[in-house]
Amino acid sequence: MQENSFYPPIRTLMGPGPTDVHPKVLQALAMPTIGHLDPQFVTLMDEIKGLLKYAFKTENELTLPISGPGSLGMEACFVNLVEEGDKVIVCQNGVFGTRMADIVRRLKAVPIIVEDPWGRAIDPNKLEAALKKNPDVKFVAMVHAETSTGALSDVKTLTEIAHKYDCLTIVDAVTSLGGSKLLVDEWKLDVVYSGTQKCLSAPPGLSPVTFNQRAVDLIKKRKNITSWFMDMNLVLGYWGEGAKRSYHHTAPVNSLYGLHESLVLLKNEGLENSWKRHERLNSILEKGLKAFGLEYLVPKNERILHMNVVSVPEGQDEAKIRSDLLNNFNLEIGGGLGPLAGKYWRIGLMGYSCRMQNINQVFGALGRFCLNGVNTNFRPEFYLPSQQI
């Protein structure tokens, strides 16, 4: 029996990621594959590094995309810095802070948990208290934009506190890069990792990372980095400066075409303009969700401006509604994780998904469920034409 090719349905992705991929990025992914040591590909690698520096707002030389998703970027940052027995403060206010702590334990290091409630930003006072109590801590790990809850933490202030106690910071910027204000050099962040599938409008599978010189110096002193694939000393032989590169691994060539195009789109729009677009359009989405009677988990001043974590209408089967949205409207939104499961939705407005036509689709689809007895006087008078993004 002959096998058939796979043709995916056309969805509108309005969950926590992945997001809609820009058509130009899809075109780039389909370009002819060349060798990962081809001189033309080496030129592309250098362009990607420069564009990532722009996106991160950094001049760090060790800035590159790791060949794997954001979770691999997370692990690579810890593996290259943290040694057995090191004490690491992990700021934990959701799923991804919890994952950081798990990686620390797997490295046989000692996690010291600074915990805040799910749906709240990391409390700088709790971090400082933990640092005073543990003067031998080497690293502080934190999530900038916690995708599981919608909380945005002040990593600039948290890094300033960590540096007072001579600690390096490891920052998760998977959801924030390209959509929320992130200034790696100005905020003096030491190590930052991200992903391509959120505000960069590219497919999942690559993790942009950046290490400052202090972190690089520490990596070079390490005697035993436990991962061969993630050892930055080896990766730099391939991603280092200049035309001559040593073979490390076969890079995902076409995925890097896509990342390059997504970064070109970001540069041409302007990073600050991208931040403003996400904020402006999300304010419209927020107004509509509130009119539907949906309540936000996170206080306004601690909220990611493109990740809306909102309550499910009382008496509604949230999983059934999500399934209906997917099957009947080709619209994907996310459910809650951990203690938020069954109680909250996660509605993202990131990257190429951050468009007015997508917001209108969310309003039209959710209105079937949320307007039943809730704010029936709601009118979408604040809608904008779809082309106004």
Number of C-alpha atoms within 10 A of each C-alpha: 3 4 5 6 6 6 6 6 7 9 14 19 25 25 23 26 28 21 28 25 23 20 13 13 22 18 12 19 21 12 12 9 12 12 13 19 17 11 14 12 18 20 13 16 24 17 15 23 23 18 22 26 22 17 22 25 17 22 16 21 16 21 26 26 26 25 21 18 20 26 19 19 26 26 18 21 23 21 21 22 22 23 19 12 13 18 21 28 27 27 28 25 26 25 16 21 22 15 16 25 21 14 17 26 15 11 17 15 17 20 23 19 18 23 17 15 12 21 22 21 29 26 18 20 11 13 21 17 11 16 23 11 10 15 12 14 22 19 24 25 30 28 30 26 29 29 26 23 31 31 29 26 23 16 27 17 13 23 23 17 18 23 17 10 17 15 22 22 26 26 24 29 26 29 30 27 28 29 27 24 15 22 17 24 15 10 16 17 24 23 27 27 28 29 32 31 26 29 32 30 30 32 24 19 20 25 23 28 27 28 25 20 14 11 19 20 11 12 20 13 9 13 8 11 18 12 12 12 14 20 18 23 16 16 18 16 14 22 24 20 15 10 17 13 16 14 14 14 12 10 16 16 20 17 22 22 24 25 29 23 24 28 25 17 17 22 18 11 12 15 23 14 15 23 21 16 20 24 19 15 20 24 14 17 25 19 13 23 22 13 19 23 19 21 17 19 20 20 13 11 12 17 23 28 27 31 28 28 30 24 20 22 19 11 6 13 12 21 17 10 17 19 15 15 17 16 12 10 17 16 22 24 20 20 22 20 17 11 10 18 12 16 19 24 27 25 24 31 31 33 30 20 25 27 19 21 17 19 23 19 16 22 18 13 18 18 17 10 15 21 16 11 9 15 13 13 9 12 10 14 7 10 15 15 10 12 8 9 14
